[in-house]
């Protein structure tokens, strides 16, 4: 136990830490010296949780492709797919080649900026996606009056006509499922003139001439509602957009930008990481940094990728809205890969692994609300497939109306339930647990109570399981068993916390204790199936039978060392290189197994530049020039899983104590500092280390309490400080 004097001295040391230096183009900036040519690999994303855009940054012609995350085909039966919304084009009257071109995305402020010179005039653009004002805002200026001339046009991804007025362009319509949509663009300009003109095929355009500066505000909406009781519809998107643009009123762009940054940084600034002294890279593009990384250490690039992942979650998942899908909210196709949907066999779950530990708990809510909103549709669909069961489960592919397709992923709802428990585990909100999470946990537990098979010897197994994308179908698949174990463990702890349902709690505990347990096979591996037939040469990207290691907590180095050793054997056999999201999961596996150097090896593999078109997704992944994760093609879960993997290397708390630096790799040991990491138990962790040892730390919680920690290899009980 630390003395009060020791704790006070530690806290004083921490308060005196300098603010992290964020060098230009180091840990917070993506940079290129030329416009993007490709949407997926080069364009930069902005988003406000609901609206998103991909910026190309062309000089003579700017293209901004945009999305609104409720624009979906399908219904309660048919999955459909997430849709592109449209494109904004701006054609500039430039007559000279640009000089000193710069295109940057600052994830510290969520600002995209472009600058260049032409004809001895400097042109600057500032782009943002405002959450407070619910618009996309694009500001253009030049250092010489009257230098901006050109045309503005819109394109509906569903090909409706563009109409307009003196300073507005509008399009809208309805999808085949009846979902209505509308986009409205408004321009505010200084000097010069703006007028409505006829473009191609009867579509209206806006022409601006000799303007000093102008700002474009773009609002986009649908009539989607997340409430089934309202038949998934509410409001008129035309009226919604008019209200948004009217609310901007006479606000200046600088005021909108200021409010945007303040709102964004309330979330982003809660967490910061510094590894080593940093590495100035002012003259390298992001692509050049990725290439250079293979031969030269760049801990700042590793940190940038973490910061980028948090930026992407803030930009694609805000409380009150829909969760991030397979591509966050960025999509330029009406037939996107895997529907750009909510995949239930790891992908949507991985999207939210970072939310709690990286101090973005509010951003978990879109996923939690989504789970809640789907319950009644899923119960009906589940009853049709599994007559007589209580509760519900899901198929692999899912939309925003409860519709689903592809194969049944029966443990999918139990994996969803883990997020419900984890939000409580990190935040300790009993009202949330009792009113919101517990009823859902119970009904999913009831599904498995009814669906599980009881064998004559007392063993309980999940019937007709399927190891994702690996097969085959049989009873007792490890993936199913481990997820059900996790569900039952979380349900029991929830009932204990709330002191309710004692009889049913005991029944579920009995079921859990009689579940078929993980097995060790003939070559020392953790078996993927009940039968011992794993192939040591198999390199399949899904390592689903290690769920009990991560994100589960059934297997650990401390409590089940033999099973942890078997998991290491399986993980080693599967290999280090894989698709992007798979490598991100492997980072988390190796961190949980407390092998920091191997987790770091996977991290370095992840930071590999993936080239252009025509890549078979089975050939392995990495990242693109814009840092998007390559499955390939683009899947955002790898970006989010990377952040989670780094947090697992720094702090773990799934075993009832807080383990500081449980899997720090040799490459990070020299020095480092982290602020704002979250641990289960509603504890915020700040710490600084040197030579692989924690030299100062702070543990804070809403109320002072004792917590068990593992500090530099030794267990201690310490008191937290009050937030």
N, C-alpha and C positions, 0 to 999 in steps of 0.2 A: 504493500500500500504506500502510495506517495504521501509525503507530508504536505500540509497546506502551503508551506513555504516553497516546496519543490514545484507544486502545481502552479503557484503564482508566478514563479520565476519562468516556468515553461511558457505560460501565457504571455508574459511580458516579452520574452524572446520573440514569440510569434508576432505580436503586435508591431514589433520593430522591423519585421521583414519589409524590404522595399517592394513597391508596386512592380509587378512584372513588366519588364521592358518588352514592348511588342514592335520589333524592328520592322521597317517597311519591307513588304513582300517576304515576311518571315513566318510567323505563326498565325497570321490572320488574313492574308491576302492571296487570292488567286490572280494570276497575271498572265497576259499574253500581249505580244507586240503586233498582232494582226487580227483582223476580224475572224469570227468563226465561220466555217464552211459547212459543218455538220452539226445537226441538232443534238444527237446523242452524245458525241464525244468531245465537242468543243464549246458549244454555247453554254452560257452561265445562267443558273436558275435564281429567280427571286420568288417569294411567296409570302402570303400573310395568314396561312393556315387554311384558307378557302380558295383564294385566287392565286394563281401562279403564272409565271411567264419565263420563257427561255429567250435570252438575248443573244443576237448574232453580232451586232456592232458594226455592220457594214457602213462604209463611208458614203458612197453614192446612193446605196439603197440599204436602209435599216430594215431588218425583219425581227418582229417580236411575236413569237407564237405564244398564245395564252390559253389557260384552262380555268375552269371552275369545277370543284371536285364532286359536285352532285349531278353532273351531266352524264347520265347513265342510260343505256337501253336496258331492256329486261324488266322483270317484275318479280312477284313472289314465287313464281315457278321457274321461269327462264332466267339464267344468269345474265345474259347480255354481256355488255362490256363498257368500260369507261371510255368516254368520247373526248376527242379534241374539240375545243370550242371555236377557235379561229386564229387569224393572223392580222397583225397590224403592220403595214408597210409605210415607210417614209422615204420618198425619192427626193434627194437633195440636188440642187443645181450647183454642183462642184465641177470646176473645169480644170483642176490641177490634181496631180497625185499627192496623197497625204504624206506628211512628214511627222516624225516623232509620235507615231501612233501608240496608244496605250489603252488596254482594256482590262479593267480590274473589278474583282468582286471582294469587297471588304466584309468578312463575316463577323467582325467586331461590331459593326454598325448596321449590317444588312443593307449596304449601299453598293450599287453597281455603277461604275463610272467609266466614261470613255473620253479620251481627249486626243486631238491631233491638230496639225496645222495644214492649211492649204491657202495658196495665194497670200502668204504672210498674215493670215488671220488664224487665230487660235480658236478652235471649236471645242466645246465641252458639253457632255451629256451626263445627267444624273438620273438613275432609275431606282425606284423603290416600290415595294408592295406594302401598303400601310394597313396594319390591323386596326388602329383606332378609327381611321376614316374609311376603311373597307374599299379602297381603290388601288389600282395600279397607277403610278404617277411617273411621268417621263418629262424631264426638264432639259431644254436645249438653249444654249447661249453661245455668244461669240464676243470677242473683245473689240470688235468693230461694228458699229451700228449698221443696221440694214443688210447684214451679211447672210441672213437665213432666208432662203427661198426654196420652194419645192411643193410636193403634193403628198397628201395623207390618204391612205385607202385602207379599208377593212376587207377581210375575206371570212365568210362564214364557212366553217368546216363542213356544214351541211347544206351549203350552197343557196341560202336564201338571198334575196336582193338587199342591197345596201341602200338605205334611204338617208335623208339628212336635212339639216337646216344650215343657217349661216355659220354656226360654230360647232355643229354636232354631226356625227355619223351614227347610224343605228342599224342593227339587224336582229332578227329573232324568228322564232317559229316553234314547232313542236316535233318531238321525236315520234317514232312509231308507237311507243308505249304511252303517248299522250303527255309526256313531260314537256312543259313549256320552258323556253329559254329566251334570254335577251341580252344583248351587249350594247352599251351606249358609250360613245366616245365624245368628250368635250375638250375643246382647245381654248386656252387663255393666252393671249399674246400681247407683247409690248412693241409698239411701233409697227409700221407697215400695214398690210391688209391681209385678211383671210376671207375667202368666199367659197361658196358651194359650186362645184362644177360637175359635169357629166363625165363619167369614166367609161370603161369598157362594159359592154353588155347591159347598159342601162344602170349600172351601179354608180352611186354618187361618190365623189371625192371632195376633199378640202384642199384648196390651193392657198399657200401662204407666200407672200411676196415682200421682200425687203424688210423682214421682221428682225427686231433686235434680239428678242428672246421669246420663247413660248413654252407652255406646259400642256401636256396631254394627260387628261384623267380618263381612265377606262374602268367602267363598272360592268360587271357581268353577273347574272343571276339566273336561277331556275325557280320553279315553283315546288321544288322538293321539300318535304317535311320529314324529319326522322321519326315521326309518330305514326304507327300503323293505325291508330284510332282516327287519324285524319286521312286515311288511305294514301299516306306518303306524299300528300300534296298540301300546300298552303301558300297563299298570297299570289300576287301577279308579278312576274319578274320585271315587267316594264315599270310598274310602280316602285318596286324595290330599288331599281337603278336611278329613277328620278329622285327618290328620297335621298339616296347616297350622294348624288351630285349636288342636290340642293343644300345638303348639310355642310358641304365644303364651303358654300357661300363665297364670301370674300376673303377666305383664308389665303395667305400667300404660300407659295411652294416651300419657302424656308420654314414657315410655321408647321406645315404638314410634315416636312422632313424632321424637324426637331421633335415633334410628338411621336413620330414613327421610331426614331432612334431611342427615345426615352422608354417607350413601351417595349421595344425589343430587348434593350439592355437590362431591363428589370429581370428578365429571364436569363439572358446570356451571361451576364456578369456575376452570376452566383458561383460560377465554377471557373477555375483557371489552373493550368498545368504548365510548369516549366521544367524542361529536362536539360541539364547541363547549362552552359553559358550561352547557348544559342549559336546560330551560324548565319552570318549576314549573306544574303543571296540577292542583293538588290538588282543585279543585272541579268538574272536568269528568269526565263519564263517558267511557269509551272511545269510545262512539258519537259523543259530542260532539267528542271530539278528532279523530276521522276527518273529521267534517264541517268543523270549524274548519281542518283542515290545508290545505284547498283555497285558503284566503285568508291563512293565517298559518303561517309556518315552525314546525315542531315536530321538530327533529332527535332529540329524546327519543322521539317516536313511531316514527321510523324505526329507532331502536335497540331499542325495545320489540319491534317486529315481528321483528327479528333474534333477540333473546333468546327470544321466543316460539317461533320456528322450532327453535332448539336444544332448548328445553323439550319440544316435541312429539316430536323424535327420541328424546331420552332416555326419554320416556314411552311410546314405541311400538316401541322397537327395543333390546333388551338381548341381550348375548352369551349364546348357548345357546338362544335363542328364534327365533321366526319374524320375518321382516323386516316393515317397515311396508308396508301395502298402499295402495290408492288413497285410503283414508280413515284411514290410520295404523293404528288398531285400533278406531276409534269408528264404530259403525254401528247404526242403530235399525230396520233393515228386513231381512226375509228375502228380499227381492228388490231389493237396492240398485242404484243406478246403476252400470253397467258391472261388475256382480257384486261391486263393491268388491274387485277382484281384483289380480293382478300383471300389469299391462299391460307388454308387452316393447318397445313402440315409442317409448318415452322415459320413461314414468311411473315405473316402479320404479327406473330408472337415476337420474332426477332426484332421487328421494327420498334418494339417498346422495351427491349431489355435495358436500353440506356436511360430511360426516362427517370427512374428513381435514383440510381446511383450518381448520375451526373446532375442532379438537383433540378430536374424539370418535371416534378410530380404532377403539376397541373396538366401537362401535355399528355399524361396517361389517360386523362378523362375521355377524350374522343373514342379511344378503344373500349374503355369500360362502358361508356354510354352505348356504343355500337352493340356490344354483347347484350346489354339489357334490351335494346330496341328490337332485336331479332327473335326474342324468346318465343313469342306466340306463333310466329311462322314456323320456327324450327320444331316446336312441339307438334304441330299438325303434320309436318313432313316426316318427322320421326315416327309418329304413330302409324302413318301409312306404310313405312318400311319395317317397323318393329312393333306389330300390334300388341297392345297390352302393357307396354312399358310406361312408367312415369318419366318425367323429365324430357331431355332432348339431347340431340347431338347434331353433327353437321357433315356435309360433304366437303370435298377438297376445295372447290371453287365457290366463291360467295360474292354476292353483290350488296347494294345498299338498301334493298327492299326485302331481304330475307331469302331471295332466290338463290339457288345453288345448282351445281352440276358436277360432272365427272364422278369419281368413285366416292362412296361413303368413307369418311375418315372418322371412324367412331370415337377414337380418343381425342378428337379435335376440340370438343366442348370442354373436356377435362383440362386440356392444355390452356384453353381460354380462361378457365377458372383460376389457373395459377396467377394470372395478372390481377384478378380480384383480391386474392390473398396477399400478393406482394405489395399492392398499394397500401393495405393495412399494415403489413409487417414493417414497412419503412416509415409510415406516418402515424400509426397508433391511434387512429380516429375510430373510437368504438361506435359512435353514431353512424358513421359510414358503414362500418362492418355489420351492424345490426339491421339497419334500414335498407341498405343497398346490396352489399356483397353476400351476406349470409343466405338470403332466400335463393339466390342463383346457385351458390355453392351446394345448397341442399338438394335442389331439384336435379342438378347434374349428378350428384352422388346417388340420388334415387334411380336415375337411368341405369347406372352401373350396378346398383343393387339388384335391379330387375333383369339386367342383360347378362350378367356374369354366369358362367357355367360352374356348378358345384360337382366335383368329382367324388367318387366313392371313398377315396382316401382322405377327403377333407380339403384337398387342394382346390383353390379357386382360380379360374383362368378366364381371360377374355376370349370369346369365341370368334373365329373367322377374322383374325387380325391380319394386318398386311404391313410389312416394313416399307415405309414410303419409297416409291419409285424403284424398289428393289425386290419386293415380293418374297415368297409367294404367300397365298392366303392359307392360314392354319390357326389352330388354337394356341394360345400361350406365347404369342410374339412378344419379345422383350420390350419393344417400343410401347405397346399397349399396357403391358403389366406395370412398367415403371411410371407411366403417366397416371394410371389409376392409383398407384401407391401414393403419388404426390397429391392427387386430389383428396384421397381419404385422409392423409396426414393433415392437410390444410383444413379440411372440414372439421376434424376432431379438435384441432387447435382453436378454430373459430368458435365452436360450441363451448369449449372450455373457457375461452375469453369472455363470452357473453353469459356463461352459466345457464344455458338453456338446452333443451332436448337431450337430457342425459341418457335416456334409454336408447334413442336412435344413435346418439354419439357412440355408445358402447357397442351397438350392433355394427356400425361402420368400422370401428376399431378392430372388431373381431374379423370382419371381412378382410381388412388390410393385412392383419397378421397371418392370414391363411392364404394370401395371394401367392402364386408361383413366384419364387424368388429368383434373382439373377443367378446365372450359372457360369462356372468357369469350364471352358472346353479343353479338348485334348492337346491343343498347342498353347495353352495358357491364356487364351483369349476370353473376353467376356462374350458370351454367346448372343448372337442376334436372334436366334430362334431357340425354341425349347430343345429341338433335336440338335445334336452337335455336328453341324455340317458347314461351318464357316470356312470360306476359302482364304487362306493367308495371302493369296496373290490378288484378291479382289480390291480394286481401288475406287469403289463407288463413292460418289460425293456425299450421299446421306450416310451419316454415322449415327443413325437414330437410336440404336441400342445403347448409346451412352447418355441418353436423356437423364438417367439417374445421377450422373456426374454434374451435368449442367444442361438446362437450368434447374434440374431437380436437385435434391439434397439427400438422396438415399445412399449414395456412395461417396465416400470421402477418404482422403489420405489418413485423417485422424481416427475416424470411427470404424471404417471397413477397409483396412490396408490391403487385404488380399484381393478384394474386388477392385480396389483402385489400381493395383498392379496389373490385374487382368485387363482393365480398361486401357491402361498404357500400352499393353501388348496389341489390343485391337486398333488403337489409334495409330500406333507406329506402322502397323501393317497396311492401313488405308493410305498412308503416305501424306506428304505435306502439301503438295500442289493439287489444286482443285479449282472449282468455280469460285467466284468471288464470295458469295454468301457462305459457302462451305468452309472456306479458309477462315472467315470471320468466326464461325462456330468453333472451329478447331483452336483458334486463339483462346477462346473461353474455356474449352476443354483442358488445354495444357495449363492455363492459369489456375483453374480449380484443382488440377492435379499437382500444382505448386512447382511446376518446372518452367520458371520464367524464361530461361534461355530458349527453350523450344517454342514457347508462346511467341517470343520475339522473332524466332526464325520464321514462323508463319506470318507474323506481322510484316517482315521484310519481303516475303513472297507476295503478300497482298499488295504491297506498293511496287507493282510491276506495271509498266505501260502496255496496255492492250491496243493493238493497231486498229485498222480501219474495218471495212465491210467484209462480209462473207465468212465470219468466224463461226465455226460449229461450237455451240455452247458446251459440248462435251470435252472440248480441248483445253479447258482451264480458263481462269479469269484473272483479274487484277483490277486496275483502275484505268480510266480514260484520262485524256488531257485535262478535262474539267473536274477530275477527281470523282466522278460518278463510278460506282462499283460496276464492274463487268461480270455478269453471270457467265458469259455474255449471252444475249445483249444486256442492256442496262437493267439492273434490279437494285433498288435502294436499300434492301435489307442488309446487304454487306456493309454499306456505309454506317448503318446504325449498329450492326453487330461488332464492327471494329471498335467503336467507342466503348461498348460494353466490355469488350476484351481488355482494353487498356485499364478500365476501372477495376476489373477483376484482378489484374496484375498488381494493383496498388492497394486495394482494400477488399477484404471479404468479410461477410457477416452472417452467412447462412447457417452456421453451426452453433449459434447462441453466444458467440463472442466476436469481438472486432479484431481481425487480424491485419496488422499494419505491415505493408510491403510483403505479402505472402508469396509473391512470384515476381519479384523485381529482377530483370535480366542484368547480366554483367554490363551491358552497354549503357544502362541508365544509372549504375550504382554511384558513379563519381559524385554527382550532386543533383538535387532536384527539389521541387517544391510543388505542392498541390493545395488548393483551397477549395472548399465547398463540396467535397465528396460526401455522399450520404451513405449511412449504414443503417441496417435494420435496427428498429428500436427508436427511430426518430432522433438519430444522432448525426450531427454534421462534423466531418473530420477535416482538419487542416494539419498539414505536417511538412516538415523539411527534413531532407536526409543528406548524408554525406558518406561516401565509401560504403554504401549499402546499408547503413545504419540510420535509424530515425534519431535525429539530434534535437528536435523540438516538435511539439504537437499540441493541438487543442481539440477537445471533444466538447461539443455544445449540444444542448437539448432544451426544449421549452421549460422544463423544470429540472432542477438538479437531481441527479440520481446516480447510483453506482452501476458501473458496467464492467464487464470482464473484457480485457484486451490481451492480445499477444503482441508484445513489444520487443523487437530484436531477439526473438526466440524464447522469451520468458513470459509466462502468464502473470497478469497483475489485475487487481481490482482497483479502479480509480473512480473518482467522482467527476461528472461532467460539469461544465460551467453552464449557466443559464443564458439562453439566447439573448 
